[in-house]
Amino acid sequence: MINKDYKNKLSEEQYKVLVEKGTEAPFSGKYLDTNDKGMYVCGACGAELFSSDSKYDSKTPGLIGWPSFGEVAKDGAVKFVEDNKLMMKRTEVVCSNCGGHLGHVFDADDSPTGKHYCINSVSLDFKPTQQQPGKGGK
């Protein structure tokens, strides 16, 4: 599980979010506008979390400004934790492998699945899909 030993592995901002359960500033994350094909993985341990196929452009007020996903890459990739901080009831999303804080999940009408995974870019790394030799390219 994620612990203080990650302090040497993670940037200061990654540590603040993944370990201390912080939130990056809206519209500041490097993956907000990424539309490349691939897999979003945990920034701490590398576990596969979200496919680019589930990423969408949310229009839900209060939830824009962070990467939005409709579903996880596979069952069990994340765990859900009740979060009653900030005087509201929310559901925190953490990496099942290391326990790193990723963001929160909400019900959302604009999501293709009805679920909006509002995830901090700094909690993620991105692994682009490798093109097959001889397929679409020079």
C-alpha positions in Angstrom: 0.0 0.0 0.0 1.1 3.6 -0.6 3.0 5.1 2.2 5.5 7.7 3.1 8.3 5.8 1.3 6.7 7.1 -1.9 8.0 10.6 -1.0 11.3 9.8 -2.8 9.5 8.4 -5.9 6.8 11.0 -6.4 6.9 14.7 -7.2 5.7 17.0 -4.4 2.4 17.5 -6.1 1.9 13.8 -6.8 2.6 13.1 -3.1 0.1 15.8 -2.0 -2.6 14.2 -4.1 -1.9 10.4 -4.1 -0.8 10.1 -0.4 -2.3 13.1 1.4 -5.5 13.0 -0.6 -5.3 16.5 -2.0 -6.7 17.9 -5.2 -4.9 19.5 -8.1 -6.2 22.9 -9.2 -9.0 22.7 -11.9 -7.8 23.0 -15.5 -4.2 22.5 -14.5 -3.8 18.8 -15.1 -1.7 17.6 -18.1 -4.3 14.9 -19.1 -7.4 17.2 -19.1 -7.4 17.7 -22.9 -5.5 14.5 -23.9 -7.3 12.6 -26.6 -4.6 10.0 -27.5 -5.5 6.3 -27.4 -4.0 4.3 -24.6 -4.2 3.4 -20.9 -4.2 5.7 -17.9 -2.3 4.0 -15.1 -1.7 4.9 -11.4 1.0 7.5 -11.1 2.4 5.7 -8.0 2.4 2.0 -8.9 1.6 1.8 -12.6 -1.6 -0.3 -12.2 -4.0 0.0 -15.2 -7.0 2.2 -14.2 -8.8 3.9 -17.2 -8.9 3.3 -20.9 -8.8 6.3 -23.2 -12.0 4.8 -24.7 -13.9 5.7 -21.4 -12.6 9.3 -21.3 -15.1 12.0 -22.2 -15.6 15.8 -22.1 -17.9 16.5 -19.1 -20.2 19.4 -19.0 -21.4 18.9 -15.5 -20.9 22.1 -13.5 -18.5 21.6 -10.6 -16.9 18.6 -12.2 -15.2 20.2 -15.2 -11.5 20.9 -15.0 -10.3 17.4 -14.3 -10.1 14.3 -16.6 -13.5 12.6 -16.8 -14.0 8.9 -17.3 -17.2 6.9 -17.6 -15.8 3.6 -16.3 -12.7 1.9 -15.0 -10.5 -0.3 -17.3 -11.5 -3.5 -15.5 -13.4 -4.7 -12.5 -11.4 -4.3 -9.3 -9.0 -1.6 -10.7 -10.2 0.9 -8.1 -11.8 0.8 -4.6 -14.4 3.2 -3.3 -14.2 4.9 0.1 -16.9 7.0 1.7 -15.6 10.6 2.0 -17.5 13.0 4.3 -15.0 15.8 4.2 -15.9 19.3 3.1 -19.3 19.0 4.6 -20.7 16.7 1.9 -21.0 13.0 1.2 -18.8 11.9 -1.7 -17.2 8.6 -2.9 -13.4 8.7 -3.1 -11.7 6.6 -5.8 -8.4 4.9 -4.8 -6.1 2.6 -6.7 -6.9 -1.0 -5.7 -3.2 -2.0 -6.0 -1.5 0.7 -3.8 -4.4 2.7 -2.3 -3.3 6.0 -3.9 -6.0 8.7 -4.0 -7.2 9.3 -7.6 -10.3 11.5 -7.2 -14.0 10.9 -6.7 -16.9 9.3 -8.6 -20.3 10.9 -9.0 -23.6 10.2 -10.8 -23.7 12.3 -13.9 -26.3 12.6 -16.7 -23.7 13.6 -19.3 -21.6 10.5 -18.8 -22.2 7.6 -21.2 -22.4 5.2 -18.2 -24.2 7.5 -15.8 -21.0 7.6 -13.6 -18.4 10.4 -13.7 -15.0 9.5 -12.5 -13.4 12.9 -11.7 -9.7 12.1 -11.6 -6.6 14.2 -10.8 -4.2 14.2 -13.7 -1.3 14.2 -11.3 -2.5 10.8 -9.9 -2.1 9.3 -13.4 0.5 8.3 -16.0 -0.4 7.6 -19.6 0.7 4.7 -21.7 -0.1 5.3 -25.4 -1.3 2.5 -27.5 1.6 1.1 -29.6 0.9 1.1 -33.4 1.4 -2.3 -35.0 4.2 -2.3 -37.6 2.8 -1.7 -41.1 -0.5 -0.4 -39.7 -1.3 3.3 -40.5 1.9 5.0 -40.6 5.0 5.2 -42.8 
